[in-house]
Structure formats: C-alpha cells, structure tokens
Amino acid sequence: MFSLVYRSKARPGFGQSNIQDMLEHSRTANKANGITGCLLFYQGEFLQYLEGSQIKVLRLFDKIKEDDRHTDIEVLAHGDIESREFDSWEMAYENFMGTNHQLQYLILLVSSYIENPAKPMDLNPTSSSFWNTVAKLLKAKSTQSY
C-alpha cells in the first residue's frame, strides 16, 4: 500500500459547484482503481491524501499535475503505508467554510499549516496521526444528522 499527500492552489473562480463535479468524477474513477483518500479545501487551497497501489496512485497524481483547475502543486509526503486511513472513502471531502465545532481541531491544524507551512507543528499534516484524525472526525460528522 502506498500514500501520497500534496497541496495546491485552486484557480481563481473555482467554486463549490466545480468541486462537486470534480468529486463525483474522482469518486467513480478512484473506486474503479482501488484508490481511497481525502480532499480538504481551505481558503482556496487543497490538501489531498491518496492511498492505494503505488502504480495507480502515481498515475493518478500524473493526471492531477496536468489538471488546470489548480496550480502550485507541491508533494508533501509519499511512501509505503501498512493500511488505509480512508478504507471506506473513495474520496472523503471537507470544505472548511462556516463554523463546525466537531471539526474545529482539524480546522486549526489545516489553517496553521496552509498559512505558514514552514512553521513546525505537533501534528504535521503529512503524518499518519493527522490523517487518522481527519478520517475519524469526518466519519463522525457523516453519521450525525443536522
């Protein structure tokens, strides 16, 4: 099993409806290729974690690098992993808009990293513990009724 984490900036004008279209396509393609992961969107930037077969994840990342919906793509981490963090998510997603008390901890981590990526953090967004926390919080959020 292999994982890759990258960040990028959304092109100006890329909005929520564009993201929903992208997610629908991504989830279908990821399911067909055995890829799972998570996409976070905060203040016009994406932070994405992909996991699956190394060949398939790297092929997908090659396509992502050619996608004109975002710029300034930067790989944050990649490597072998023992097990999936997002085994039941073809692509978990969170857009950090508005107040959400369940995700406040995660918002603080993501905002701190995006606003100052060179600043050391206790939990680096490329770490397994960060993505494990993301998975748990999103799973808890998805089971709640609003």
C-alpha positions in Angstrom: 0.0 0.0 0.0 1.2 3.5 -0.9 0.2 7.0 0.1 0.9 10.4 -1.4 0.0 13.8 0.1 0.1 17.1 -1.9 -1.2 20.6 -1.6 -2.2 23.0 -4.4 -4.0 26.3 -5.0 -7.4 26.4 -6.7 -7.5 28.6 -9.8 -9.4 31.8 -9.3 -13.2 31.3 -9.9 -13.0 27.6 -9.0 -16.0 27.3 -6.7 -18.2 24.8 -4.8 -20.1 23.6 -7.8 -16.8 22.9 -9.6 -15.6 20.9 -6.6 -18.8 18.8 -6.5 -18.3 17.9 -10.2 -14.7 17.1 -9.6 -15.6 14.9 -6.6 -18.3 12.9 -8.5 -15.8 12.1 -11.2 -13.0 11.4 -8.8 -15.0 9.0 -6.6 -16.1 7.0 -9.6 -12.5 6.8 -11.0 -11.0 6.1 -7.6 -13.4 3.3 -6.9 -12.5 1.6 -10.3 -8.8 1.9 -9.4 -8.9 0.9 -5.8 -7.8 4.4 -4.6 -9.1 6.0 -1.4 -8.3 9.2 0.2 -9.3 12.6 1.5 -9.5 16.1 0.0 -9.5 19.2 2.2 -10.3 22.7 0.9 -9.4 25.8 2.9 -9.1 29.4 1.8 -8.6 28.5 -1.9 -6.1 25.7 -1.2 -6.4 21.9 -1.5 -4.7 19.4 0.8 -5.1 15.9 -0.5 -4.2 12.4 0.7 -4.3 9.5 -1.7 -3.8 5.8 -0.9 -3.7 2.6 -2.9 -1.4 0.7 -5.2 1.7 2.7 -5.9 1.4 2.5 -9.6 -2.2 3.6 -9.6 -1.7 6.4 -7.1 1.3 7.8 -9.1 -0.7 7.5 -12.4 -3.5 9.5 -10.8 -1.0 12.1 -9.5 0.4 12.5 -13.0 -3.2 13.4 -14.2 -3.6 15.7 -11.2 -0.4 17.6 -12.1 -1.9 18.2 -15.6 -5.2 19.4 -14.3 -5.7 23.1 -15.0 -8.2 23.6 -12.1 -5.3 24.1 -9.7 -1.7 25.4 -9.6 1.4 25.3 -7.5 1.2 21.6 -6.8 3.6 20.5 -4.1 4.2 17.0 -2.9 4.4 17.0 0.9 4.9 13.3 1.5 4.8 9.9 -0.1 5.7 6.3 0.9 4.6 2.9 1.9 1.9 2.5 4.5 0.7 -0.5 6.4 -3.0 0.0 6.0 -5.5 2.5 4.6 -6.7 5.5 6.6 -9.8 6.0 4.4 -10.7 2.4 3.6 -14.4 3.3 3.1 -14.0 6.6 1.3 -13.3 6.8 -2.4 -12.7 10.5 -1.6 -13.7 12.0 1.7 -14.1 15.7 1.4 -14.3 18.7 3.7 -14.7 22.4 2.8 -13.8 24.4 5.9 -16.5 27.1 5.5 -18.5 28.3 8.4 -18.4 27.1 12.0 -18.4 23.4 12.8 -17.5 22.6 16.4 -16.8 18.9 15.6 -14.1 20.0 13.1 -12.6 23.0 14.9 -9.5 21.0 15.9 -8.9 19.9 12.3 -9.6 23.5 11.1 -6.8 24.8 13.4 -4.3 22.2 12.1 -5.1 22.8 8.4 -5.2 26.6 8.7 -2.0 26.7 10.7 -0.2 24.6 8.0 -1.6 26.4 5.0 -1.0 29.8 6.4 2.6 29.0 7.4 3.8 25.6 6.1 7.4 26.2 7.4 6.2 26.5 11.0 6.7 23.3 13.0 3.6 21.7 14.3 3.0 18.9 16.8 1.0 17.1 14.2 2.3 17.6 10.7 -0.5 17.3 8.0 1.6 14.6 6.2 1.7 12.4 9.3 -0.4 9.3 9.8 -1.9 10.6 13.0 -3.1 13.7 11.3 -4.9 11.7 8.5 -6.2 9.2 11.1 -7.8 12.2 13.0 -9.3 13.5 9.8 -10.8 10.1 9.0 -12.3 9.8 12.5 -13.7 13.3 12.5 -15.2 13.1 9.0 -16.7 9.7 9.8 -18.3 11.1 13.0 -19.6 14.1 11.1 -21.1 11.9 8.3 -23.1 9.9 10.9 -24.6 12.9 12.6 -27.9 14.4 11.4 -28.1 18.1 11.0 
